[in-house]
Amino acid sequence: MPFSSSIPLGNSRWQLYPLLRIALFLLCGIMLGTSLFPHVGMWVWLGALFGSLFVAVVCRRWPMAQSLCVLLATLFAGCVLVTHAELRLQVAYVDRPVGYEGVVFSEPEERGKVVQFDMMMAEGPYQGKKVRAALLRDTVQHRYRNLHLGDGIMAQSVIERARRFLGSTFDYPFYLHVRDFVGTTFIYYNAWQKKSVSTGGIPVGSRLRLRMLLLRQRLLQHTAHLGLSDEAASLLTAMTLGNKQQLSTATRDVYQATGVSHVLALSGLHLGIIYMLLVHLLPRRRHALLREVVLLAAIWAYVLLVGMSPSVVRAATMVSVYAFTRLLNRRGQPLNALALAATVLMVANPLCIYDVGFQLSFTAVLFILFFFKPLYGVLPERWLQRWRVLRWLWSMVVMSIVAQVGTAPLVMHYFGTFAVYFLPANLIVVPLAILLIYGMLLLLLLTPFPGVQQGVASILSALVAWQHNILSAIASWHGATITDIQLSTMQTWLVYVMMAVSVGVVIVLRRGRIKKVHSHIHPINE
């Protein structure tokens, strides 16, 4: 991470973080608007928003009152945003099949007797809406095998509300809702056909995303001919292109059991690796502005390419803020950058705050910003300055502990598990992840040299197999994973409140000791 990890906690220092207050009040507004929808309508929130802004203008002579009104306006702005998002996802469901034209928005996956994919409606009563489709496989002509990402489809089926899985506690309808799906549909094998469909009825942003997904699909098809083993290809495409469809259940289980699932999901770690590579490839001294523009253009193109997950957008926003502060020769404030990233995501999609990836990503970075430096300072500075290897190893240990502890309540709440041996697993996987990502990029660059490319592919396949064997061994250790943890939403909040209270007590006691020492020193100096 390119920012300093030291966050001063004094009350006077909070004035340095205006974006943090904005992000927190916007977050609270989104939660309030969600809880009161549809009982409180858009016009009520708009009236409250403009009323707060009017009072803020009137109270310009009283800065404290004016600041409070601005924060209230931010709260009501969150309510407006989430109410608009909820209204946009409201559709009229009918109990009969309707005809429509759509575009396949994800590569179809075979699941038992059906093929599942995302579909964006291009024409019909649900135009511009996204649904999760399940297509019944035909066992004679196998027409479904010719259906791919970006293909047009004309079909007739019932669009209905998503339902919970039978016997499952997973809230599948809400999972789809926060990802902008309006419902699900089941298409019979004889009720559809491929067709060239106009994308004019699809929102502009979705059309751009579709083009980037098609580009990613071509890259995925290219990686299938690089000579990698199946396991290596699935892992490396997940780590570099954000495609986890090919990952086997066994691989997912091993990575989750050892607490290194974050390596499979694109995040700041992956973006940071690619950013540092670009920094070293581009010239440093000349044309600084052009260099930063090229860097940021490449970073955001990559974000679009891999699907704009919250963790990647968060990392790209923080990198962008860092680049601008470096151009202005100013010291970056990481907490402001994190708050800006959260604000950008919440404005773009207010419902993203309920996404597990959003919560895990921001919680991990927040804990790192607050607690990395105090814990890192536990070892004597002279040791860290003397041995570079120790400094690198200790920073990895501290980073893993802080991020794991910070996200543990959320992981236990959503997944009901806790990986006991996360530390040795991370110490092995994170350095290997850097090596594998660089190796994958090198593999793509060596396409004109198939002989050398095959040798690199063999090395990468061996490294992936070695990593998988080590993680499987760690997962088999006695008590490696604590399962069946049932942590409710209220209990999760209470855990974080207890963490915050504990930190506050430590800070107060520490300040008390410092004042006591100063009180003893001062009379002596006099």
Disulfide bonds with the S-S distance in Angstrom:
none
